[in-house]
């Protein structure tokens, strides 16, 4: 994923994806090309670092019998982002079980999951919520 042009160009680095695809850690370091007009992280780069991790983690946990797409996303900026920003994604067994149960009859399920973007001091600089579209294949 680190070679994917949108990540590479923005300076986004996937630092870890757990072998069971339950967790991922992504970093964005401050660089000349991802600063905004006032010298903080460009908001688009902050939002980009969260795409497509909930979708990918859920796809791997549900398996090939399911369709999983990113449907919507939103970001709320809390404070200026400077330095290295980190996002830690996690898919729990309860999240997987809920998706299986809600789609068992062929219904779609559209959960929203959140992740905090945190600076080097552990302060949240933004909160991103991603809505997935999950359906069992026919």
VMD Tcl script that builds the backbone (N, CA, C; Angstrom):
set m [mol new atoms 414]
animate dup $m
set s [atomselect $m all]
$s set {name element resname resid chain x y z} {
  {N N UNK 1 A 0.827 -1.205 0.000}
  {CA C UNK 1 A 0.000 0.000 0.000}
  {C C UNK 1 A 0.866 1.262 0.000}
  {N N UNK 2 A 2.087 1.147 0.499}
  {CA C UNK 2 A 2.944 2.331 0.541}
  {C C UNK 2 A 3.379 2.789 -0.848}
  {N N UNK 3 A 3.252 1.929 -1.838}
  {CA C UNK 3 A 3.598 2.305 -3.208}
  {C C UNK 3 A 2.416 2.884 -3.969}
  {N N UNK 4 A 1.221 2.830 -3.390}
  {CA C UNK 4 A 0.024 3.359 -4.045}
  {C C UNK 4 A 0.216 4.863 -4.239}
  {N N UNK 5 A 0.115 5.355 -5.478}
  {CA C UNK 5 A 0.443 6.761 -5.764}
  {C C UNK 5 A -0.225 7.806 -4.865}
  {N N UNK 6 A -1.518 7.701 -4.529}
  {CA C UNK 6 A -2.088 8.738 -3.651}
  {C C UNK 6 A -1.426 8.788 -2.266}
  {N N UNK 7 A -1.045 7.632 -1.729}
  {CA C UNK 7 A -0.372 7.613 -0.431}
  {C C UNK 7 A 1.060 8.112 -0.567}
  {N N UNK 8 A 1.733 7.608 -1.562}
  {CA C UNK 8 A 3.137 7.991 -1.768}
  {C C UNK 8 A 3.267 9.495 -1.973}
  {N N UNK 9 A 2.401 10.061 -2.815}
  {CA C UNK 9 A 2.460 11.487 -3.102}
  {C C UNK 9 A 2.156 12.359 -1.894}
  {N N UNK 10 A 1.283 11.888 -1.020}
  {CA C UNK 10 A 0.911 12.669 0.164}
  {C C UNK 10 A 1.843 12.428 1.344}
  {N N UNK 11 A 2.733 11.441 1.233}
  {CA C UNK 11 A 3.631 11.138 2.344}
  {C C UNK 11 A 2.998 10.246 3.399}
  {N N UNK 12 A 1.939 9.540 3.035}
  {CA C UNK 12 A 1.241 8.644 3.963}
  {C C UNK 12 A 1.967 7.303 3.983}
  {N N UNK 13 A 2.243 6.799 5.177}
  {CA C UNK 13 A 2.941 5.521 5.330}
  {C C UNK 13 A 2.099 4.554 6.141}
  {N N UNK 14 A 1.897 3.364 5.616}
  {CA C UNK 14 A 1.256 2.292 6.364}
  {C C UNK 14 A 2.365 1.635 7.171}
  {N N UNK 15 A 2.327 1.821 8.466}
  {CA C UNK 15 A 3.383 1.300 9.330}
  {C C UNK 15 A 3.141 -0.133 9.753}
  {N N UNK 16 A 1.866 -0.510 9.850}
  {CA C UNK 16 A 1.574 -1.881 10.286}
  {C C UNK 16 A 0.157 -2.260 9.897}
  {N N UNK 17 A 0.022 -3.474 9.429}
  {CA C UNK 17 A -1.281 -4.144 9.314}
  {C C UNK 17 A -1.079 -5.493 9.979}
  {N N UNK 18 A -1.880 -5.782 11.000}
  {CA C UNK 18 A -1.700 -7.028 11.743}
  {C C UNK 18 A -1.978 -8.226 10.832}
  {N N UNK 19 A -1.340 -9.366 11.103}
  {CA C UNK 19 A -1.541 -10.546 10.260}
  {C C UNK 19 A -2.999 -10.993 10.148}
  {N N UNK 20 A -3.801 -10.723 11.188}
  {CA C UNK 20 A -5.215 -11.101 11.159}
  {C C UNK 20 A -6.116 -9.993 10.589}
  {N N UNK 21 A -5.513 -8.927 10.088}
  {CA C UNK 21 A -6.243 -7.789 9.519}
  {C C UNK 21 A -7.266 -7.216 10.508}
  {N N UNK 22 A -6.907 -7.182 11.777}
  {CA C UNK 22 A -7.761 -6.565 12.788}
  {C C UNK 22 A -7.316 -5.150 13.114}
  {N N UNK 23 A -6.035 -4.843 12.863}
  {CA C UNK 23 A -5.502 -3.531 13.218}
  {C C UNK 23 A -4.602 -3.013 12.099}
  {N N UNK 24 A -4.579 -1.691 11.995}
  {CA C UNK 24 A -3.658 -1.022 11.066}
  {C C UNK 24 A -3.208 0.278 11.712}
  {N N UNK 25 A -1.950 0.624 11.461}
  {CA C UNK 25 A -1.400 1.892 11.951}
  {C C UNK 25 A -0.824 2.640 10.756}
  {N N UNK 26 A -1.267 3.891 10.604}
  {CA C UNK 26 A -0.892 4.720 9.464}
  {C C UNK 26 A -0.322 6.035 9.985}
  {N N UNK 27 A 0.741 6.531 9.323}
  {CA C UNK 27 A 1.359 7.787 9.736}
  {C C UNK 27 A 1.422 8.773 8.570}
  {N N UNK 28 A 1.382 10.029 8.939}
  {CA C UNK 28 A 1.575 11.118 7.991}
  {C C UNK 28 A 2.577 12.075 8.622}
  {N N UNK 29 A 3.740 12.180 8.000}
  {CA C UNK 29 A 4.774 13.098 8.491}
  {C C UNK 29 A 4.631 14.439 7.781}
  {N N UNK 30 A 4.920 15.496 8.503}
  {CA C UNK 30 A 4.871 16.840 7.932}
  {C C UNK 30 A 5.978 16.985 6.892}
  {N N UNK 31 A 5.566 17.379 5.687}
  {CA C UNK 31 A 6.504 17.632 4.599}
  {C C UNK 31 A 6.077 18.903 3.884}
  {N N UNK 32 A 6.960 19.417 3.088}
  {CA C UNK 32 A 6.665 20.627 2.333}
  {C C UNK 32 A 5.433 20.444 1.450}
  {N N UNK 33 A 5.270 19.256 0.872}
  {CA C UNK 33 A 4.185 19.031 -0.081}
  {C C UNK 33 A 2.833 18.710 0.553}
  {N N UNK 34 A 2.763 18.552 1.880}
  {CA C UNK 34 A 1.462 18.293 2.492}
  {C C UNK 34 A 1.092 19.341 3.539}
  {N N UNK 35 A 1.696 20.521 3.411}
  {CA C UNK 35 A 1.352 21.638 4.296}
  {C C UNK 35 A 0.320 22.528 3.617}
  {N N UNK 36 A -0.519 23.126 4.429}
  {CA C UNK 36 A -1.495 24.061 3.877}
  {C C UNK 36 A -0.942 25.488 3.938}
  {N N UNK 37 A -1.755 26.438 3.644}
  {CA C UNK 37 A -1.351 27.840 3.555}
  {C C UNK 37 A -0.757 28.380 4.858}
  {N N UNK 38 A -1.254 27.865 6.005}
  {CA C UNK 38 A -0.785 28.376 7.302}
  {C C UNK 38 A 0.273 27.475 7.949}
  {N N UNK 39 A 0.792 26.492 7.199}
  {CA C UNK 39 A 1.901 25.679 7.685}
  {C C UNK 39 A 1.538 24.473 8.515}
  {N N UNK 40 A 0.268 24.074 8.519}
  {CA C UNK 40 A -0.137 22.852 9.218}
  {C C UNK 40 A -0.493 21.806 8.165}
  {N N UNK 41 A -0.798 20.593 8.624}
  {CA C UNK 41 A -1.141 19.530 7.679}
  {C C UNK 41 A -2.350 19.919 6.830}
  {N N UNK 42 A -2.252 19.656 5.536}
  {CA C UNK 42 A -3.355 19.846 4.603}
  {C C UNK 42 A -4.476 18.882 4.985}
  {N N UNK 43 A -5.685 19.394 5.129}
  {CA C UNK 43 A -6.819 18.574 5.561}
  {C C UNK 43 A -7.095 17.403 4.650}
  {N N UNK 44 A -6.885 17.580 3.356}
  {CA C UNK 44 A -7.107 16.483 2.415}
  {C C UNK 44 A -6.150 15.325 2.651}
  {N N UNK 45 A -4.917 15.630 3.031}
  {CA C UNK 45 A -3.960 14.571 3.347}
  {C C UNK 45 A -4.356 13.843 4.627}
  {N N UNK 46 A -4.852 14.595 5.615}
  {CA C UNK 46 A -5.321 13.959 6.850}
  {C C UNK 46 A -6.483 13.012 6.560}
  {N N UNK 47 A -7.422 13.458 5.728}
  {CA C UNK 47 A -8.559 12.598 5.404}
  {C C UNK 47 A -8.109 11.400 4.573}
  {N N UNK 48 A -7.192 11.626 3.633}
  {CA C UNK 48 A -6.707 10.547 2.764}
  {C C UNK 48 A -6.041 9.430 3.553}
  {N N UNK 49 A -5.394 9.772 4.651}
  {CA C UNK 49 A -4.694 8.733 5.406}
  {C C UNK 49 A -5.651 7.740 6.065}
  {N N UNK 50 A -6.938 8.044 6.044}
  {CA C UNK 50 A -7.920 7.131 6.650}
  {C C UNK 50 A -8.614 6.245 5.611}
  {N N UNK 51 A -8.280 6.429 4.356}
  {CA C UNK 51 A -8.943 5.700 3.274}
  {C C UNK 51 A -7.989 4.670 2.714}
  {N N UNK 52 A -8.316 3.451 2.659}
  {CA C UNK 52 A -9.564 2.710 2.805}
  {C C UNK 52 A -9.522 1.692 3.947}
  {N N UNK 53 A -8.963 2.034 5.089}
  {CA C UNK 53 A -8.581 1.025 6.070}
  {C C UNK 53 A -9.723 0.270 6.726}
  {N N UNK 54 A -10.792 0.950 7.141}
  {CA C UNK 54 A -11.909 0.187 7.713}
  {C C UNK 54 A -12.471 -0.795 6.683}
  {N N UNK 55 A -12.557 -0.347 5.425}
  {CA C UNK 55 A -13.072 -1.215 4.366}
  {C C UNK 55 A -12.168 -2.437 4.178}
  {N N UNK 56 A -10.876 -2.226 4.063}
  {CA C UNK 56 A -9.939 -3.325 3.817}
  {C C UNK 56 A -9.926 -4.303 4.989}
  {N N UNK 57 A -9.877 -3.779 6.210}
  {CA C UNK 57 A -9.871 -4.657 7.382}
  {C C UNK 57 A -11.147 -5.487 7.453}
  {N N UNK 58 A -12.282 -4.844 7.204}
  {CA C UNK 58 A -13.550 -5.574 7.261}
  {C C UNK 58 A -13.641 -6.600 6.136}
  {N N UNK 59 A -13.191 -6.252 4.945}
  {CA C UNK 59 A -13.206 -7.206 3.826}
  {C C UNK 59 A -12.444 -8.481 4.192}
  {N N UNK 60 A -11.269 -8.324 4.758}
  {CA C UNK 60 A -10.452 -9.489 5.101}
  {C C UNK 60 A -11.068 -10.296 6.237}
  {N N UNK 61 A -11.779 -9.647 7.138}
  {CA C UNK 61 A -12.388 -10.366 8.257}
  {C C UNK 61 A -13.689 -11.048 7.884}
  {N N UNK 62 A -14.410 -10.499 6.927}
  {CA C UNK 62 A -15.663 -11.131 6.499}
  {C C UNK 62 A -15.434 -12.210 5.445}
  {N N UNK 63 A -14.437 -12.039 4.619}
  {CA C UNK 63 A -14.154 -13.031 3.590}
  {C C UNK 63 A -14.839 -12.722 2.273}
  {N N UNK 64 A -14.668 -13.621 1.323}
  {CA C UNK 64 A -15.103 -13.389 -0.047}
  {C C UNK 64 A -16.601 -13.521 -0.276}
  {N N UNK 65 A -17.350 -13.911 0.731}
  {CA C UNK 65 A -18.806 -14.009 0.584}
  {C C UNK 65 A -19.506 -12.671 0.796}
  {N N UNK 66 A -18.745 -11.599 1.013}
  {CA C UNK 66 A -19.321 -10.294 1.319}
  {C C UNK 66 A -18.798 -9.222 0.382}
  {N N UNK 67 A -19.656 -8.255 0.122}
  {CA C UNK 67 A -19.283 -7.031 -0.582}
  {C C UNK 67 A -19.099 -5.958 0.485}
  {N N UNK 68 A -17.961 -5.286 0.454}
  {CA C UNK 68 A -17.683 -4.211 1.412}
  {C C UNK 68 A -17.155 -3.015 0.633}
  {N N UNK 69 A -17.813 -1.885 0.769}
  {CA C UNK 69 A -17.404 -0.643 0.117}
  {C C UNK 69 A -17.367 0.477 1.139}
  {N N UNK 70 A -16.524 1.466 0.867}
  {CA C UNK 70 A -16.633 2.742 1.576}
  {C C UNK 70 A -17.820 3.476 0.986}
  {N N UNK 71 A -18.717 3.936 1.822}
  {CA C UNK 71 A -19.896 4.647 1.328}
  {C C UNK 71 A -19.823 6.150 1.591}
  {N N UNK 72 A -19.329 6.523 2.764}
  {CA C UNK 72 A -19.290 7.946 3.117}
  {C C UNK 72 A -18.199 8.169 4.151}
  {N N UNK 73 A -17.812 9.418 4.277}
  {CA C UNK 73 A -16.823 9.767 5.280}
  {C C UNK 73 A -16.932 11.236 5.636}
  {N N UNK 74 A -16.513 11.546 6.832}
  {CA C UNK 74 A -16.471 12.952 7.250}
  {C C UNK 74 A -15.319 13.136 8.221}
  {N N UNK 75 A -14.808 14.349 8.235}
  {CA C UNK 75 A -13.708 14.680 9.128}
  {C C UNK 75 A -14.079 15.914 9.930}
  {N N UNK 76 A -13.731 15.879 11.190}
  {CA C UNK 76 A -13.923 17.041 12.063}
  {C C UNK 76 A -12.539 17.424 12.583}
  {N N UNK 77 A -12.114 18.630 12.224}
  {CA C UNK 77 A -10.814 19.131 12.665}
  {C C UNK 77 A -10.954 19.688 14.080}
  {N N UNK 78 A -10.061 19.275 14.952}
  {CA C UNK 78 A -10.136 19.666 16.352}
  {C C UNK 78 A -9.064 20.701 16.694}
  {N N UNK 79 A -7.870 20.492 16.204}
  {CA C UNK 79 A -6.779 21.450 16.406}
  {C C UNK 79 A -5.812 21.309 15.238}
  {N N UNK 80 A -4.958 22.306 15.015}
  {CA C UNK 80 A -4.026 22.225 13.891}
  {C C UNK 80 A -3.123 20.993 13.997}
  {N N UNK 81 A -2.962 20.312 12.877}
  {CA C UNK 81 A -2.098 19.139 12.833}
  {C C UNK 81 A -0.686 19.528 12.437}
  {N N UNK 82 A 0.273 19.183 13.281}
  {CA C UNK 82 A 1.683 19.451 13.012}
  {C C UNK 82 A 2.491 18.214 13.348}
  {N N UNK 83 A 3.668 18.097 12.766}
  {CA C UNK 83 A 4.531 16.951 13.056}
  {C C UNK 83 A 3.981 15.676 12.446}
  {N N UNK 84 A 4.235 14.559 13.108}
  {CA C UNK 84 A 3.760 13.262 12.629}
  {C C UNK 84 A 2.380 12.977 13.210}
  {N N UNK 85 A 1.458 12.644 12.338}
  {CA C UNK 85 A 0.087 12.313 12.740}
  {C C UNK 85 A -0.110 10.807 12.544}
  {N N UNK 86 A -0.746 10.172 13.510}
  {CA C UNK 86 A -0.957 8.725 13.474}
  {C C UNK 86 A -2.442 8.403 13.581}
  {N N UNK 87 A -2.866 7.387 12.833}
  {CA C UNK 87 A -4.228 6.852 12.929}
  {C C UNK 87 A -4.118 5.354 13.213}
  {N N UNK 88 A -4.813 4.889 14.244}
  {CA C UNK 88 A -4.838 3.470 14.602}
  {C C UNK 88 A -6.240 2.934 14.372}
  {N N UNK 89 A -6.350 2.006 13.438}
  {CA C UNK 89 A -7.642 1.416 13.074}
  {C C UNK 89 A -7.759 0.056 13.729}
  {N N UNK 90 A -8.993 -0.287 14.144}
  {CA C UNK 90 A -9.221 -1.601 14.724}
  {C C UNK 90 A -10.611 -2.099 14.362}
  {N N UNK 91 A -10.661 -3.351 13.941}
  {CA C UNK 91 A -11.917 -4.062 13.712}
  {C C UNK 91 A -11.988 -5.148 14.783}
  {N N UNK 92 A -13.006 -5.075 15.624}
  {CA C UNK 92 A -13.157 -6.064 16.703}
  {C C UNK 92 A -14.023 -7.226 16.237}
  {N N UNK 93 A -13.983 -8.303 16.994}
  {CA C UNK 93 A -14.843 -9.446 16.674}
  {C C UNK 93 A -16.306 -9.053 16.773}
  {N N UNK 94 A -16.635 -8.177 17.707}
  {CA C UNK 94 A -18.030 -7.717 17.837}
  {C C UNK 94 A -18.487 -6.985 16.579}
  {N N UNK 95 A -17.608 -6.207 15.960}
  {CA C UNK 95 A -17.958 -5.502 14.724}
  {C C UNK 95 A -18.202 -6.497 13.588}
  {N N UNK 96 A -17.357 -7.518 13.499}
  {CA C UNK 96 A -17.507 -8.548 12.466}
  {C C UNK 96 A -18.798 -9.326 12.708}
  {N N UNK 97 A -19.033 -9.726 13.950}
  {CA C UNK 97 A -20.249 -10.487 14.284}
  {C C UNK 97 A -21.504 -9.687 13.968}
  {N N UNK 98 A -21.483 -8.392 14.256}
  {CA C UNK 98 A -22.641 -7.548 13.970}
  {C C UNK 98 A -22.898 -7.483 12.463}
  {N N UNK 99 A -21.847 -7.338 11.673}
  {CA C UNK 99 A -22.007 -7.285 10.209}
  {C C UNK 99 A -22.584 -8.596 9.682}
  {N N UNK 100 A -22.117 -9.708 10.195}
  {CA C UNK 100 A -22.627 -11.019 9.764}
  {C C UNK 100 A -24.103 -11.155 10.124}
  {N N UNK 101 A -24.445 -10.789 11.350}
  {CA C UNK 101 A -25.835 -10.909 11.797}
  {C C UNK 101 A -26.768 -9.989 11.013}
  {N N UNK 102 A -26.355 -8.754 10.762}
  {CA C UNK 102 A -27.223 -7.775 10.096}
  {C C UNK 102 A -27.397 -8.063 8.608}
  {N N UNK 103 A -26.505 -8.848 8.016}
  {CA C UNK 103 A -26.592 -9.138 6.581}
  {C C UNK 103 A -27.045 -10.570 6.293}
  {N N UNK 104 A -27.353 -11.332 7.326}
  {CA C UNK 104 A -27.684 -12.751 7.163}
  {C C UNK 104 A -28.866 -12.980 6.218}
  {N N UNK 105 A -29.842 -12.073 6.211}
  {CA C UNK 105 A -31.032 -12.217 5.364}
  {C C UNK 105 A -30.876 -11.535 4.007}
  {N N UNK 106 A -29.663 -11.118 3.674}
  {CA C UNK 106 A -29.436 -10.435 2.406}
  {C C UNK 106 A -29.566 -8.929 2.491}
  {N N UNK 107 A -29.855 -8.424 3.694}
  {CA C UNK 107 A -29.979 -6.971 3.877}
  {C C UNK 107 A -28.607 -6.312 3.819}
  {N N UNK 108 A -28.603 -5.031 3.468}
  {CA C UNK 108 A -27.364 -4.263 3.551}
  {C C UNK 108 A -27.205 -3.764 4.980}
  {N N UNK 109 A -25.971 -3.516 5.355}
  {CA C UNK 109 A -25.648 -2.989 6.672}
  {C C UNK 109 A -24.665 -1.852 6.438}
  {N N UNK 110 A -24.932 -0.691 7.020}
  {CA C UNK 110 A -24.100 0.477 6.793}
  {C C UNK 110 A -23.639 1.091 8.117}
  {N N UNK 111 A -22.667 0.435 8.749}
  {CA C UNK 111 A -22.157 0.945 10.026}
  {C C UNK 111 A -21.198 2.109 9.821}
  {N N UNK 112 A -21.068 2.925 10.844}
  {CA C UNK 112 A -20.109 4.026 10.840}
  {C C UNK 112 A -19.084 3.762 11.930}
  {N N UNK 113 A -17.810 3.823 11.542}
  {CA C UNK 113 A -16.702 3.601 12.460}
  {C C UNK 113 A -15.845 4.855 12.514}
  {N N UNK 114 A -15.273 5.122 13.671}
  {CA C UNK 114 A -14.473 6.328 13.841}
  {C C UNK 114 A -13.031 6.044 14.201}
  {N N UNK 115 A -12.174 6.982 13.829}
  {CA C UNK 115 A -10.760 6.901 14.178}
  {C C UNK 115 A -10.266 8.312 14.498}
  {N N UNK 116 A -9.443 8.410 15.528}
  {CA C UNK 116 A -8.827 9.683 15.887}
  {C C UNK 116 A -7.480 9.799 15.199}
  {N N UNK 117 A -7.175 10.998 14.712}
  {CA C UNK 117 A -5.865 11.311 14.166}
  {C C UNK 117 A -5.110 12.043 15.268}
  {N N UNK 118 A -3.976 11.499 15.667}
  {CA C UNK 118 A -3.293 11.930 16.882}
  {C C UNK 118 A -1.889 12.426 16.542}
  {N N UNK 119 A -1.481 13.521 17.183}
  {CA C UNK 119 A -0.133 14.045 16.965}
  {C C UNK 119 A 0.871 13.331 17.868}
  {N N UNK 120 A 2.127 13.730 17.791}
  {CA C UNK 120 A 3.193 13.100 18.563}
  {C C UNK 120 A 3.060 13.242 20.056}
  {N N UNK 121 A 2.289 14.214 20.512}
  {CA C UNK 121 A 2.058 14.414 21.954}
  {C C UNK 121 A 0.831 13.644 22.445}
  {N N UNK 122 A 0.196 12.885 21.550}
  {CA C UNK 122 A -0.980 12.112 21.925}
  {C C UNK 122 A -2.275 12.899 21.892}
  {N N UNK 123 A -2.243 14.106 21.332}
  {CA C UNK 123 A -3.440 14.950 21.253}
  {C C UNK 123 A -4.193 14.653 19.952}
  {N N UNK 124 A -5.504 14.589 20.042}
  {CA C UNK 124 A -6.330 14.373 18.861}
  {C C UNK 124 A -6.419 15.667 18.065}
  {N N UNK 125 A -6.033 15.595 16.790}
  {CA C UNK 125 A -6.107 16.774 15.922}
  {C C UNK 125 A -7.323 16.716 15.011}
  {N N UNK 126 A -7.846 15.508 14.772}
  {CA C UNK 126 A -9.044 15.365 13.939}
  {C C UNK 126 A -9.696 14.031 14.252}
  {N N UNK 127 A -10.991 13.963 13.967}
  {CA C UNK 127 A -11.763 12.718 14.122}
  {C C UNK 127 A -12.409 12.425 12.775}
  {N N UNK 128 A -12.187 11.211 12.280}
  {CA C UNK 128 A -12.763 10.806 10.997}
  {C C UNK 128 A -13.769 9.698 11.238}
  {N N UNK 129 A -14.923 9.816 10.603}
  {CA C UNK 129 A -15.928 8.764 10.640}
  {C C UNK 129 A -16.139 8.263 9.226}
  {N N UNK 130 A -16.101 6.940 9.080}
  {CA C UNK 130 A -16.282 6.308 7.787}
  {C C UNK 130 A -17.492 5.387 7.848}
  {N N UNK 131 A -18.353 5.500 6.873}
  {CA C UNK 131 A -19.517 4.626 6.765}
  {C C UNK 131 A -19.239 3.593 5.688}
  {N N UNK 132 A -19.426 2.323 6.045}
  {CA C UNK 132 A -19.247 1.237 5.100}
  {C C UNK 132 A -20.578 0.725 4.586}
  {N N UNK 133 A -20.554 0.130 3.419}
  {CA C UNK 133 A -21.705 -0.578 2.871}
  {C C UNK 133 A -21.293 -2.041 2.869}
  {N N UNK 134 A -22.049 -2.875 3.596}
  {CA C UNK 134 A -21.729 -4.301 3.703}
  {C C UNK 134 A -22.976 -5.082 3.303}
  {N N UNK 135 A -22.770 -6.067 2.441}
  {CA C UNK 135 A -23.862 -6.938 2.005}
  {C C UNK 135 A -23.286 -8.307 1.708}
  {N N UNK 136 A -24.043 -9.335 2.021}
  {CA C UNK 136 A -23.641 -10.685 1.677}
  {C C UNK 136 A -23.889 -10.885 0.195}
  {N N UNK 137 A -22.927 -11.517 -0.508}
  {CA C UNK 137 A -23.102 -11.768 -1.939}
  {C C UNK 137 A -24.242 -12.758 -2.160}
  {N N UNK 138 A -24.924 -12.597 -3.280}
  {CA C UNK 138 A -26.043 -13.488 -3.595}
  {C C UNK 138 A -25.551 -14.772 -4.206}
}
mol reanalyze $m
mol bondsrecalc $m
mol representation Tube
mol addrep $m
